[in-house]
Amino acid sequence: MKDIFITPFVDMFAAPDFLLQVLWEGLVSGILYALIALGFVLIFRSSRIFNFAQGIMVVFAALTLVGFHAMGVPAWTSVALTLGVMLALAVSIERVVLRPLVGQPDIILFMATIGITLFLIGFGEIIFGGENKVMITEELGIPTDSWVLEPWGGLLILEQKDVTAVIAAAMLVVGLLAFLNYTRMGRAIRALGDDSQAALSVGISLQTIWVLVWFIAGIIALVTGIAWGARAGVSFALEVIAYKALPVLMLGGLESITGAIIGGLMIGMLEKLFEIYWGQPLLGGNTETWFAFMLALVVLLFRPQGLFGEKIIERV
């Protein structure tokens, strides 16, 4: 039994080039998980709403982009129009769904986001159909070739579209952090999350902030949809991948942007390592479907607020 667990460790370092390949694949997946989790965190921090619809927003944004381009609209114009659609969606959600529910219990707002999810699935299938579509990777100028490196005399293959996704995700995160820390609206979002009553008392508009954070979540959804769509095509099955953001949130904490980033990277790389070195030889594979949730469960047993969440102390 001891050899069963030790042998994979030996195999990992016996072929360091293959280990790097596995870590790279996990890193790319982890960054995309982190992006989806960022959408959840941003909305929860500012409104205390757990946005169950973030996953379908990724699919809807990607399908809208592909749909505009299929109508003959140039690629980057399609991106601009898709951002306009996500803004219209944010305004509609705030006015039609959230504004009438101000002051309602959190569970009511959560159920409302489930309703948004079901609506977007039905509406999207009517407009775009249910078949898988090809992301307009080349039209957006995203390279599809690969770089072949030779570390330690082995081979390391880096797909350029994955490198582009990593760079774009890093720029998006840096831009988001700069916006939250150095702009007036960004500070208003943080203030609303820290103390909503105090923020409202100094004139911060709840409705404006809600529209803004849902629109930013839409931008994140579009970037994520392009990256995932370039790897696996665009269809409503892509929504399942978005559920991987849930263990990321459990691991990193619901309110922590840093936790979403680090949690996504940890889950992406650890699930890939476990699948290759333990899952396939010992469990027959397919461990990536449940490993992240088991890892998050173990963390919650010892730290219920997540690794980077704030510990809540209630005095009675």
One Martini backbone bead per residue (centre of mass of N, CA, C, O) as a GRO file, in nm:
protein
  316
    1MET     BB    1   0.057   0.063  -0.020
    2LYS     BB    2   0.295   0.258  -0.002
    3ASP     BB    3   0.383   0.235  -0.307
    4ILE     BB    4   0.126   0.359  -0.434
    5PHE     BB    5   0.206   0.660  -0.325
    6ILE     BB    6   0.517   0.684  -0.398
    7THR     BB    7   0.551   0.627  -0.702
    8PRO     BB    8   0.430   0.893  -0.822
    9PHE     BB    9   0.659   1.074  -0.714
   10VAL     BB   10   0.881   0.939  -0.878
   11ASP     BB   11   0.750   0.989  -1.160
   12MET     BB   12   0.746   1.295  -1.161
   13PHE     BB   13   1.082   1.325  -1.146
   14ALA     BB   14   1.169   1.137  -1.390
   15ALA     BB   15   0.986   1.354  -1.582
   16PRO     BB   16   1.013   1.688  -1.594
   17ASP     BB   17   0.882   1.765  -1.868
   18PHE     BB   18   0.604   1.637  -1.806
   19LEU     BB   19   0.548   1.795  -1.550
   20LEU     BB   20   0.540   2.071  -1.690
   21GLN     BB   21   0.301   2.005  -1.874
   22VAL     BB   22   0.097   1.954  -1.649
   23LEU     BB   23   0.126   2.232  -1.510
   24TRP     BB   24   0.043   2.402  -1.752
   25GLU     BB   25  -0.240   2.287  -1.790
   26GLY     BB   26  -0.328   2.363  -1.500
   27LEU     BB   27  -0.278   2.668  -1.520
   28VAL     BB   28  -0.483   2.734  -1.738
   29SER     BB   29  -0.731   2.624  -1.595
   30GLY     BB   30  -0.696   2.791  -1.331
   31ILE     BB   31  -0.730   3.073  -1.457
   32LEU     BB   32  -1.022   3.022  -1.558
   33TYR     BB   33  -1.143   2.961  -1.286
   34ALA     BB   34  -1.066   3.236  -1.159
   35LEU     BB   35  -1.236   3.414  -1.343
   36ILE     BB   36  -1.509   3.305  -1.261
   37ALA     BB   37  -1.475   3.362  -0.957
   38LEU     BB   38  -1.457   3.672  -0.981
   39GLY     BB   39  -1.752   3.718  -1.049
   40PHE     BB   40  -1.861   3.620  -0.780
   41VAL     BB   41  -1.699   3.805  -0.587
   42LEU     BB   42  -1.782   4.084  -0.689
   43ILE     BB   43  -2.088   4.056  -0.631
   44PHE     BB   44  -2.074   3.969  -0.333
   45ARG     BB   45  -1.918   4.214  -0.215
   46SER     BB   46  -2.143   4.438  -0.312
   47SER     BB   47  -2.440   4.249  -0.249
   48ARG     BB   48  -2.459   3.948  -0.127
   49ILE     BB   49  -2.465   3.788  -0.403
   50PHE     BB   50  -2.507   3.470  -0.534
   51ASN     BB   51  -2.407   3.413  -0.870
   52PHE     BB   52  -2.531   3.153  -1.050
   53ALA     BB   53  -2.508   3.296  -1.353
   54GLN     BB   54  -2.204   3.306  -1.439
   55GLY     BB   55  -2.182   3.056  -1.622
   56ILE     BB   56  -2.397   3.143  -1.841
   57MET     BB   57  -2.252   3.409  -1.915
   58VAL     BB   58  -2.019   3.279  -2.059
   59VAL     BB   59  -2.188   3.145  -2.282
   60PHE     BB   60  -2.352   3.391  -2.382
   61ALA     BB   61  -2.112   3.565  -2.468
   62ALA     BB   62  -1.987   3.367  -2.673
   63LEU     BB   63  -2.243   3.331  -2.852
   64THR     BB   64  -2.276   3.627  -2.927
   65LEU     BB   65  -2.010   3.661  -3.073
   66VAL     BB   66  -2.053   3.437  -3.283
   67GLY     BB   67  -2.325   3.545  -3.390
   68PHE     BB   68  -2.230   3.815  -3.505
   69HIS     BB   69  -2.018   3.693  -3.699
   70ALA     BB   70  -2.230   3.517  -3.862
   71MET     BB   71  -2.364   3.802  -3.972
   72GLY     BB   72  -2.082   3.971  -4.070
   73VAL     BB   73  -1.932   4.073  -3.833
   74PRO     BB   74  -1.668   4.187  -3.722
   75ALA     BB   75  -1.485   4.076  -3.467
   76TRP     BB   76  -1.436   4.346  -3.296
   77THR     BB   77  -1.728   4.442  -3.327
   78SER     BB   78  -1.848   4.198  -3.181
   79VAL     BB   79  -1.722   4.262  -2.911
   80ALA     BB   80  -1.859   4.537  -2.869
   81LEU     BB   81  -2.152   4.428  -2.892
   82THR     BB   82  -2.130   4.229  -2.658
   83LEU     BB   83  -2.080   4.441  -2.441
   84GLY     BB   84  -2.353   4.576  -2.487
   85VAL     BB   85  -2.521   4.330  -2.404
   86MET     BB   86  -2.402   4.306  -2.113
   87LEU     BB   87  -2.505   4.583  -2.026
   88ALA     BB   88  -2.806   4.531  -2.080
   89LEU     BB   89  -2.819   4.293  -1.884
   90ALA     BB   90  -2.742   4.447  -1.627
   91VAL     BB   91  -2.975   4.651  -1.633
   92SER     BB   92  -3.206   4.443  -1.638
   93ILE     BB   93  -3.141   4.296  -1.375
   94GLU     BB   94  -3.162   4.541  -1.187
   95ARG     BB   95  -3.459   4.637  -1.266
   96VAL     BB   96  -3.625   4.354  -1.276
   97VAL     BB   97  -3.490   4.187  -1.027
   98LEU     BB   98  -3.333   4.348  -0.789
   99ARG     BB   99  -3.490   4.607  -0.709
  100PRO     BB  100  -3.755   4.453  -0.598
  101LEU     BB  101  -3.546   4.284  -0.378
  102VAL     BB  102  -3.487   4.485  -0.176
  103GLY     BB  103  -3.446   4.341   0.151
  104GLN     BB  104  -3.428   4.060   0.099
  105PRO     BB  105  -3.340   3.765   0.139
  106ASP     BB  106  -3.073   3.592   0.024
  107ILE     BB  107  -3.233   3.347  -0.095
  108ILE     BB  108  -3.397   3.513  -0.296
  109LEU     BB  109  -3.157   3.619  -0.465
  110PHE     BB  110  -3.048   3.342  -0.540
  111MET     BB  111  -3.306   3.243  -0.688
  112ALA     BB  112  -3.294   3.468  -0.901
  113THR     BB  113  -3.028   3.363  -1.038
  114ILE     BB  114  -3.155   3.098  -1.128
  115GLY     BB  115  -3.364   3.232  -1.311
  116ILE     BB  116  -3.157   3.365  -1.497
  117THR     BB  117  -3.031   3.106  -1.595
  118LEU     BB  118  -3.285   2.979  -1.727
  119PHE     BB  119  -3.341   3.210  -1.918
  120LEU     BB  120  -3.067   3.208  -2.077
  121ILE     BB  121  -3.094   2.924  -2.181
  122GLY     BB  122  -3.359   2.955  -2.339
  123PHE     BB  123  -3.287   3.211  -2.501
  124GLY     BB  124  -3.026   3.098  -2.629
  125GLU     BB  125  -3.153   2.853  -2.778
  126ILE     BB  126  -3.338   3.019  -2.960
  127ILE     BB  127  -3.109   3.188  -3.099
  128PHE     BB  128  -2.846   2.962  -3.122
  129GLY     BB  129  -2.883   2.697  -3.020
  130GLY     BB  130  -2.732   2.365  -2.922
  131GLU     BB  131  -2.484   2.370  -3.085
  132ASN     BB  132  -2.166   2.355  -3.159
  133LYS     BB  133  -1.915   2.613  -3.164
  134VAL     BB  134  -1.677   2.816  -3.316
  135MET     BB  135  -1.428   2.999  -3.233
  136ILE     BB  136  -1.290   3.322  -3.337
  137THR     BB  137  -0.972   3.313  -3.317
  138GLU     BB  138  -0.832   3.422  -3.577
  139GLU     BB  139  -1.010   3.684  -3.607
  140LEU     BB  140  -0.878   3.792  -3.321
  141GLY     BB  141  -0.558   3.712  -3.337
  142ILE     BB  142  -0.528   3.421  -3.231
  143PRO     BB  143  -0.303   3.198  -3.200
  144THR     BB  144  -0.262   2.829  -3.312
  145ASP     BB  145   0.005   2.762  -3.246
  146SER     BB  146   0.322   2.610  -3.143
  147TRP     BB  147   0.552   2.560  -2.885
  148VAL     BB  148   0.879   2.398  -2.876
  149LEU     BB  149   1.040   2.265  -2.608
  150GLU     BB  150   1.374   2.151  -2.442
  151PRO     BB  151   1.371   2.031  -2.148
  152TRP     BB  152   1.595   1.805  -2.050
  153GLY     BB  153   1.554   1.675  -2.351
  154GLY     BB  154   1.264   1.731  -2.391
  155LEU     BB  155   0.908   1.813  -2.405
  156LEU     BB  156   0.736   2.138  -2.458
  157ILE     BB  157   0.397   2.233  -2.510
  158LEU     BB  158   0.284   2.555  -2.635
  159GLU     BB  159  -0.002   2.704  -2.677
  160GLN     BB  160  -0.073   3.015  -2.793
  161LYS     BB  161  -0.366   3.041  -2.685
  162ASP     BB  162  -0.283   2.990  -2.389
  163VAL     BB  163  -0.088   3.223  -2.358
  164THR     BB  164  -0.294   3.441  -2.426
  165ALA     BB  165  -0.487   3.375  -2.191
  166VAL     BB  166  -0.288   3.435  -1.963
  167ILE     BB  167  -0.230   3.730  -2.037
  168ALA     BB  168  -0.523   3.833  -2.038
  169ALA     BB  169  -0.585   3.755  -1.744
  170ALA     BB  170  -0.365   3.925  -1.611
  171MET     BB  171  -0.464   4.199  -1.721
  172LEU     BB  172  -0.747   4.185  -1.599
  173VAL     BB  173  -0.663   4.169  -1.302
  174VAL     BB  174  -0.496   4.427  -1.292
  175GLY     BB  175  -0.726   4.614  -1.386
  176LEU     BB  176  -0.922   4.546  -1.155
  177LEU     BB  177  -0.741   4.632  -0.917
  178ALA     BB  178  -0.702   4.923  -1.013
  179PHE     BB  179  -1.000   4.999  -1.011
  180LEU     BB  180  -1.061   4.933  -0.704
  181ASN     BB  181  -0.811   5.124  -0.586
  182TYR     BB  182  -0.806   5.405  -0.804
  183THR     BB  183  -1.116   5.450  -0.816
  184ARG     BB  184  -1.415   5.571  -0.735
  185MET     BB  185  -1.593   5.322  -0.807
  186GLY     BB  186  -1.413   5.112  -0.676
  187ARG     BB  187  -1.437   5.226  -0.386
  188ALA     BB  188  -1.745   5.196  -0.376
  189ILE     BB  189  -1.751   4.890  -0.392
  190ARG     BB  190  -1.584   4.840  -0.135
  191ALA     BB  191  -1.766   4.997   0.060
  192LEU     BB  192  -2.022   4.826   0.018
  193GLY     BB  193  -1.886   4.562   0.120
  194ASP     BB  194  -1.797   4.663   0.409
  195ASP     BB  195  -2.046   4.903   0.435
  196SER     BB  196  -2.354   4.960   0.327
  197GLN     BB  197  -2.477   5.179   0.513
  198ALA     BB  198  -2.244   5.384   0.495
  199ALA     BB  199  -2.242   5.410   0.186
  200LEU     BB  200  -2.538   5.511   0.155
  201SER     BB  201  -2.507   5.766   0.349
  202VAL     BB  202  -2.287   5.902   0.122
  203GLY     BB  203  -2.436   5.842  -0.181
  204ILE     BB  204  -2.425   5.560  -0.276
  205SER     BB  205  -2.537   5.378  -0.549
  206LEU     BB  206  -2.677   5.076  -0.571
  207GLN     BB  207  -2.765   5.058  -0.870
  208THR     BB  208  -2.498   5.140  -1.002
  209ILE     BB  209  -2.321   4.917  -0.878
  210TRP     BB  210  -2.476   4.676  -0.987
  211VAL     BB  211  -2.435   4.735  -1.283
  212LEU     BB  212  -2.128   4.740  -1.279
  213VAL     BB  213  -2.067   4.450  -1.166
  214TRP     BB  214  -2.226   4.300  -1.388
  215PHE     BB  215  -2.057   4.408  -1.621
  216ILE     BB  216  -1.784   4.303  -1.527
  217ALA     BB  217  -1.879   4.011  -1.523
  218GLY     BB  218  -1.928   4.014  -1.833
  219ILE     BB  219  -1.635   4.060  -1.917
  220ILE     BB  220  -1.523   3.809  -1.784
  221ALA     BB  221  -1.705   3.614  -1.942
  222LEU     BB  222  -1.595   3.679  -2.223
  223VAL     BB  223  -1.300   3.604  -2.181
  224THR     BB  224  -1.359   3.315  -2.089
  225GLY     BB  225  -1.519   3.225  -2.341
  226ILE     BB  226  -1.288   3.258  -2.542
  227ALA     BB  227  -1.084   3.067  -2.407
  228TRP     BB  228  -1.263   2.812  -2.390
  229GLY     BB  229  -1.358   2.811  -2.688
  230ALA     BB  230  -1.069   2.765  -2.808
  231ARG     BB  231  -1.053   2.471  -2.672
  232ALA     BB  232  -1.394   2.354  -2.683
  233GLY     BB  233  -1.588   2.538  -2.767
  234VAL     BB  234  -1.943   2.643  -2.812
  235SER     BB  235  -2.167   2.569  -2.544
  236PHE     BB  236  -2.379   2.468  -2.286
  237ALA     BB  237  -2.159   2.272  -2.168
  238LEU     BB  238  -1.971   2.502  -2.052
  239GLU     BB  239  -2.118   2.542  -1.776
  240VAL     BB  240  -1.986   2.307  -1.619
  241ILE     BB  241  -1.708   2.441  -1.584
  242ALA     BB  242  -1.811   2.673  -1.394
  243TYR     BB  243  -1.843   2.489  -1.136
  244LYS     BB  244  -1.535   2.506  -1.055
  245ALA     BB  245  -1.573   2.776  -0.892
  246LEU     BB  246  -1.684   2.667  -0.624
  247PRO     BB  247  -1.422   2.542  -0.498
  248VAL     BB  248  -1.265   2.803  -0.521
  249LEU     BB  249  -1.441   2.958  -0.317
  250MET     BB  250  -1.405   2.761  -0.080
  251LEU     BB  251  -1.094   2.792  -0.074
  252GLY     BB  252  -1.060   3.125  -0.089
  253GLY     BB  253  -1.325   3.279  -0.070
  254LEU     BB  254  -1.600   3.490  -0.128
  255GLU     BB  255  -1.425   3.788  -0.077
  256SER     BB  256  -1.156   3.698  -0.239
  257ILE     BB  257  -0.947   3.775  -0.492
  258THR     BB  258  -0.695   3.624  -0.409
  259GLY     BB  259  -0.842   3.353  -0.358
  260ALA     BB  260  -0.941   3.310  -0.650
  261ILE     BB  261  -0.663   3.293  -0.781
  262ILE     BB  262  -0.519   3.081  -0.602
  263GLY     BB  263  -0.743   2.867  -0.607
  264GLY     BB  264  -0.742   2.820  -0.912
  265LEU     BB  265  -0.445   2.731  -0.938
  266MET     BB  266  -0.452   2.497  -0.741
  267ILE     BB  267  -0.676   2.328  -0.874
  268GLY     BB  268  -0.564   2.304  -1.159
  269MET     BB  269  -0.290   2.159  -1.079
  270LEU     BB  270  -0.383   1.934  -0.876
  271GLU     BB  271  -0.588   1.786  -1.061
  272LYS     BB  272  -0.379   1.712  -1.276
  273LEU     BB  273  -0.179   1.557  -1.103
  274PHE     BB  274  -0.380   1.348  -0.992
  275GLU     BB  275  -0.477   1.232  -1.260
  276ILE     BB  276  -0.198   1.135  -1.377
  277TYR     BB  277  -0.056   0.994  -1.103
  278TRP     BB  278  -0.334   0.862  -0.966
  279GLY     BB  279  -0.602   0.828  -1.120
  280GLN     BB  280  -0.526   0.643  -1.362
  281PRO     BB  281  -0.365   0.407  -1.212
  282LEU     BB  282  -0.584   0.372  -0.955
  283LEU     BB  283  -0.896   0.493  -1.069
  284GLY     BB  284  -0.931   0.525  -1.400
  285GLY     BB  285  -0.997   0.812  -1.385
  286ASN     BB  286  -1.196   1.106  -1.375
  287THR     BB  287  -1.104   1.303  -1.123
  288GLU     BB  288  -1.172   1.602  -1.220
  289THR     BB  289  -1.483   1.598  -1.133
  290TRP     BB  290  -1.402   1.571  -0.789
  291PHE     BB  291  -1.140   1.682  -0.661
  292ALA     BB  292  -1.207   1.981  -0.596
  293PHE     BB  293  -1.436   1.917  -0.391
  294MET     BB  294  -1.265   1.753  -0.192
  295LEU     BB  295  -1.058   1.970  -0.129
  296ALA     BB  296  -1.260   2.182  -0.023
  297LEU     BB  297  -1.375   2.007   0.205
  298VAL     BB  298  -1.115   1.979   0.367
  299VAL     BB  299  -1.075   2.281   0.418
  300LEU     BB  300  -1.355   2.333   0.562
  301LEU     BB  301  -1.298   2.158   0.816
  302PHE     BB  302  -1.063   2.379   0.911
  303ARG     BB  303  -1.175   2.635   0.711
  304PRO     BB  304  -1.480   2.765   0.647
  305GLN     BB  305  -1.378   3.054   0.507
  306GLY     BB  306  -1.121   2.982   0.398
  307LEU     BB  307  -0.801   3.082   0.332
  308PHE     BB  308  -0.901   3.414   0.270
  309GLY     BB  309  -1.111   3.444   0.467
  310GLU     BB  310  -1.307   3.589   0.703
  311LYS     BB  311  -1.345   3.561   1.029
  312ILE     BB  312  -1.638   3.492   1.210
  313ILE     BB  313  -1.750   3.674   1.501
  314GLU     BB  314  -1.988   3.581   1.747
  315ARG     BB  315  -2.162   3.753   1.995
  316VAL     BB  316  -2.372   3.642   2.295
   0.00000   0.00000   0.00000
